Amino acid sequence: RRGFSMWIARLVLAGATGLGGGIIRDLMIGAVPPAALTDWWYLLVPLLAGLITFLFHRVVDRLETWVVFFDALGLGLFCAVGTIKALGHELTLLPAVLMGVVTAAGGGIVRDLLAHRVPIVFRGELYAIPALAGAVVTGIGVQLGWGSLVPAGAGLIVAITWRLLAVRRGWSDRLVPCRPLLIPPAPAASRCAGPGCW
């Protein structure tokens, strides 16, 4: 959709989306080298998904509902797994929850920055907040001694449900309507129009 002409650039974006959050989390908690770089399956899955999307993008565009669903599924799965891994590295609840959110949303932020887009978590969409809720549920469940499977399942359900409801009903995280910036627009002649503009 951003019009990248080179297939390798699209695969890089796919890899960044799928692996970026986990790599950032692992570096922050000291789990090095990151898991995504030690098991070739971690690299294969997002690259294969990116290749399929590249080859059949017209078909994928018509499956928008399923794309949204699987995106929400990934959000819930990543926030739960990221929280549990952080707790396993002896982090307390709050930092572990934050690592869960980083795992879930970090890859999308990296992708958007590489694609010269404002990251989705800064555009008012309810994306990071469902991940935060799922990570909190997961973390509390683990801390209460419920193992990891049940808390992860509960956190996953919370994150997926909240995200899908937000998409369906158009919810956003803007509690107060945005006001326009009191900065006059730049003259037309000075506005950037080259390929390097954001």
ZIQUI-V608878 format. One record per residue. N is the residue number from 1. RES is the residue in one letter. SS is DSSP state (hx for helix, st for strand, lp for the rest). PHI is phi as a letter, one per 20 degrees, with the letter a starting at -180 (999 if undefined). Layout:
n: (N;N)
res: (RES;RES)
ss: (SS;SS)
phi: (PHI;PHI)
//
This chain:
n: (1;2;3;4;5;6;7;8;9;10;11;12;13;14;15;16;17;18;19;20;21;22;23;24;25;26;27;28;29;30;31;32;33;34;35;36;37;38;39;40;41;42;43;44;45;46;47;48;49;50;51;52;53;54;55;56;57;58;59;60;61;62;63;64;65;66;67;68;69;70;71;72;73;74;75;76;77;78;79;80;81;82;83;84;85;86;87;88;89;90;91;92;93;94;95;96;97;98;99;100;101;102;103;104;105;106;107;108;109;110;111;112;113;114;115;116;117;118;119;120;121;122;123;124;125;126;127;128;129;130;131;132;133;134;135;136;137;138;139;140;141;142;143;144;145;146;147;148;149;150;151;152;153;154;155;156;157;158;159;160;161;162;163;164;165;166;167;168;169;170;171;172;173;174;175;176;177;178;179;180;181;182;183;184;185;186;187;188;189;190;191;192;193;194;195;196;197;198)
res: (R;R;G;F;S;M;W;I;A;R;L;V;L;A;G;A;T;G;L;G;G;G;I;I;R;D;L;M;I;G;A;V;P;P;A;A;L;T;D;W;W;Y;L;L;V;P;L;L;A;G;L;I;T;F;L;F;H;R;V;V;D;R;L;E;T;W;V;V;F;F;D;A;L;G;L;G;L;F;C;A;V;G;T;I;K;A;L;G;H;E;L;T;L;L;P;A;V;L;M;G;V;V;T;A;A;G;G;G;I;V;R;D;L;L;A;H;R;V;P;I;V;F;R;G;E;L;Y;A;I;P;A;L;A;G;A;V;V;T;G;I;G;V;Q;L;G;W;G;S;L;V;P;A;G;A;G;L;I;V;A;I;T;W;R;L;L;A;V;R;R;G;W;S;D;R;L;V;P;C;R;P;L;L;I;P;P;A;P;A;A;S;R;C;A;G;P;G;C;W)
ss: (lp;lp;lp;lp;lp;lp;hx;hx;hx;hx;hx;hx;hx;hx;hx;hx;hx;hx;hx;hx;hx;hx;hx;hx;hx;hx;hx;hx;hx;lp;lp;lp;lp;lp;hx;hx;hx;lp;lp;hx;hx;hx;hx;hx;hx;hx;hx;hx;hx;hx;hx;hx;hx;hx;hx;lp;hx;hx;hx;hx;hx;lp;lp;hx;hx;hx;hx;hx;hx;hx;hx;hx;hx;hx;hx;hx;hx;hx;hx;hx;hx;hx;hx;hx;hx;hx;hx;hx;lp;lp;lp;lp;hx;hx;hx;hx;hx;hx;hx;hx;hx;hx;hx;hx;hx;hx;hx;hx;hx;hx;hx;hx;hx;hx;lp;lp;lp;lp;lp;hx;hx;hx;lp;lp;st;lp;lp;hx;hx;hx;hx;hx;hx;hx;hx;hx;hx;hx;hx;hx;hx;hx;hx;lp;lp;lp;lp;lp;hx;hx;hx;hx;hx;hx;hx;hx;hx;hx;hx;hx;hx;hx;hx;hx;hx;hx;hx;hx;hx;lp;lp;st;lp;lp;lp;lp;lp;lp;lp;lp;lp;lp;lp;lp;lp;lp;lp;hx;hx;hx;lp;lp;lp;lp;lp;lp;lp;lp)
phi: (999;e;m;f;e;e;f;f;f;f;f;f;f;f;f;f;f;f;d;g;f;f;f;f;g;f;f;f;e;n;e;d;f;g;g;f;d;d;c;f;f;f;f;f;f;f;f;f;f;f;f;f;f;f;f;c;f;f;f;f;f;e;d;g;f;f;f;f;f;f;f;f;f;f;g;f;f;f;f;f;f;f;f;f;f;f;f;f;e;m;e;f;g;f;f;f;f;f;f;f;f;f;f;f;d;f;f;f;f;f;g;f;f;f;e;l;c;f;g;g;f;d;d;n;f;f;c;f;f;g;f;f;f;f;f;f;f;f;f;f;f;f;f;e;n;e;m;c;f;f;g;f;f;f;f;f;f;f;f;f;f;f;f;f;f;f;f;f;d;m;f;c;e;e;f;c;g;f;d;f;f;e;c;f;f;f;g;g;f;e;f;f;c;e;f;e;f;e)
//
